[in-house]
């Protein structure tokens, strides 16, 4: 119709002129989705990424653009300051939190966890505090905690662990004490404990 029409949508106001197209742009207040067959994720406005449900997390890809390394996970690039992993999770996927440099918090792993995928927390320099690995864990993939220099305390490997991938704790310079290798371990990759100088 001829003339201008003022439209209102909540607190938004705009003017429709002639045959103009109206585009409403909403600012997201949070993000969410699925990250496993029975797992969901949500990121609140405070920056806490929460993963809930049961079972294994999907694997994600290692991506690189020049010198920048990042994950193909749906939360990659978001401002994550903390991670909350609920009981019921059995596996953390490959590259799940690769190079999440905005995280600055302790890491708490659920007692139901059985596997940690390749490069799951690689480059998460802001993780700090003692690393407690639940007794339920039987495998830790390559580079899982590589470069997590803020992790401190003694490294106690679960008694039932059988697989320790390459460079798992490479560069974890804050870890201290003596490492005892459980009798069930069948494989330890190259550089698994390289530069654990504490």
C-alpha positions in Angstrom: 0.0 0.0 0.0 1.0 3.6 -0.4 2.7 5.5 2.4 4.7 4.4 5.4 3.7 1.9 8.1 5.3 1.7 11.5 5.6 -1.8 12.9 6.3 -3.0 16.4 7.7 -6.3 17.7 8.4 -6.2 21.4 10.8 -3.4 21.9 11.7 -3.3 18.2 10.3 -0.5 16.0 10.7 -0.1 12.3 9.2 1.6 9.3 7.9 -0.2 6.3 8.1 1.9 3.1 6.3 0.8 -0.1 7.3 -2.7 -1.0 10.3 -2.9 1.5 11.3 -6.2 3.0 11.3 -6.3 6.8 14.2 -8.1 8.4 14.3 -8.5 12.2 17.7 -9.2 13.7 17.6 -10.8 17.2 20.6 -10.9 19.5 21.1 -14.4 20.8 21.2 -14.7 24.6 22.6 -18.2 24.6 23.5 -21.2 22.4 22.6 -24.9 22.6 22.4 -28.0 20.5 23.3 -31.7 20.5 26.8 -33.2 20.8 26.0 -36.9 21.1 23.3 -39.4 20.4 22.0 -38.7 23.9 23.9 -35.6 24.9 23.0 -31.9 24.6 25.0 -28.8 25.2 24.1 -25.3 26.3 26.2 -22.1 26.8 24.7 -19.5 29.2 25.4 -15.8 29.1 28.0 -16.2 31.9 30.1 -18.4 29.6 29.5 -21.8 31.3 29.2 -24.6 28.7 27.1 -27.4 30.2 26.9 -30.9 28.7 24.1 -33.1 29.9 22.8 -36.6 29.1 24.3 -40.0 28.9 26.8 -41.8 26.6 29.5 -40.7 24.3 30.2 -37.3 22.9 30.6 -37.1 19.1 34.1 -36.6 17.7 35.1 -33.3 16.1 37.8 -32.4 13.6 41.1 -30.6 14.1 40.9 -27.5 11.9 43.7 -25.0 11.0 43.7 -21.7 9.3 47.2 -20.4 9.0 48.6 -20.4 12.5 45.2 -20.6 14.1 44.0 -24.0 15.3 40.4 -24.7 16.2 37.8 -27.4 16.6 34.8 -28.2 14.4 32.7 -28.5 17.6 29.6 -26.3 17.5 30.8 -24.2 20.4 34.2 -23.4 18.8 34.8 -19.6 18.8 32.3 -18.9 21.5 33.3 -17.2 24.8 33.5 -20.2 27.0 34.9 -19.5 30.5 34.0 -22.8 32.3 32.9 -26.3 31.5 30.3 -28.4 33.4 30.3 -32.1 32.4 27.4 -34.0 34.0 27.4 -37.5 35.4 26.4 -40.0 32.7 28.9 -38.9 30.1 31.1 -41.8 29.1 33.4 -40.3 26.5 34.7 -36.8 25.6 35.1 -36.6 21.8 38.2 -35.9 19.8 39.1 -32.2 19.7 36.0 -31.3 21.8 37.6 -28.4 23.5 40.7 -27.9 21.3 42.4 -24.6 21.9 39.5 -23.1 24.0 41.8 -20.4 25.3 39.0 -18.4 27.0 38.4 -21.1 29.6 39.8 -20.1 33.0 38.5 -22.7 35.5 39.3 -26.0 37.2 38.3 -29.1 35.3 35.9 -31.6 36.9 35.4 -34.9 35.1 32.4 -37.1 35.8 32.9 -40.4 37.5 31.1 -42.2 34.6 33.8 -41.1 32.1 35.6 -44.0 30.3 37.5 -42.4 27.5 39.0 -39.0 26.7 39.5 -38.5 22.9 42.4 -37.2 21.0 43.3 -33.5 21.6 40.1 -33.2 23.8 41.6 -30.4 25.9 44.7 -29.6 23.9 45.8 -26.0 24.2 43.4 -25.1 27.1 46.0 -23.1 28.9 43.5 -21.6 31.3 42.5 -24.9 32.9 44.0 -24.9 36.4 44.1 -26.8 39.7 44.6 -30.5 40.4 43.7 -32.9 37.6 41.6 -35.8 39.0 41.2 -38.7 36.6 38.2 -40.9 37.6 38.9 -44.6 38.2 36.4 -45.4 35.4 38.8 -44.1 32.7 40.4 -46.8 30.5 41.8 -44.8 27.6 43.2 -41.3 27.0 43.8 -40.3 23.4 46.8 -38.5 21.9 47.5 -34.9 22.9 44.4 -34.9 25.2 45.9 -32.5 27.7 48.8 -31.2 25.7 49.9 -27.7 26.8 47.6 -27.6 29.8 50.3 -26.0 31.9 47.9 -24.7 34.5 47.1 -28.1 35.8 48.9 -28.9 39.0 49.4 -31.5 41.6 50.3 -35.2 41.4 49.2 -37.2 38.4 47.5 -40.3 39.5 46.5 -42.6 36.6 43.4 -44.7 37.0 44.2 -48.3 37.9 42.2 -49.7 35.0 43.7 -47.5 32.3 45.1 -49.5 29.4 45.8 -46.9 26.7 47.8 -43.7 27.0 48.2 -41.9 23.7 51.1 -39.9 22.3 51.9 -36.5 23.9 48.9 -36.8 26.3 50.5 -34.7 28.9 53.1 -33.0 26.8 53.9 -29.6 28.2 51.9 -30.0 31.4 54.7 -28.3 33.4 52.6 -27.8 36.5 52.2 -31.5 37.3 54.3 -32.7 40.1 55.4 -35.8 41.9 56.1 -39.4 40.8 54.1 -41.0 38.1 53.1 -44.6 38.7 52.2 -46.7 35.7 49.3 -49.1 36.4 49.8 -52.8 35.5 46.9 -52.8 33.1 48.6 -50.3 30.7 49.2 -51.9 27.3 50.3 -48.9 25.3 52.1 -45.6 26.0 52.7 -43.3 23.1 55.7 -41.2 22.3 56.2 -38.0 24.4 53.3 -39.0 26.6 54.9 -37.2 29.6 57.3 -34.9 27.7 58.1 -31.6 29.5 56.2 -32.6 32.7 59.1 -30.9 34.5 57.3 -30.5 37.9 
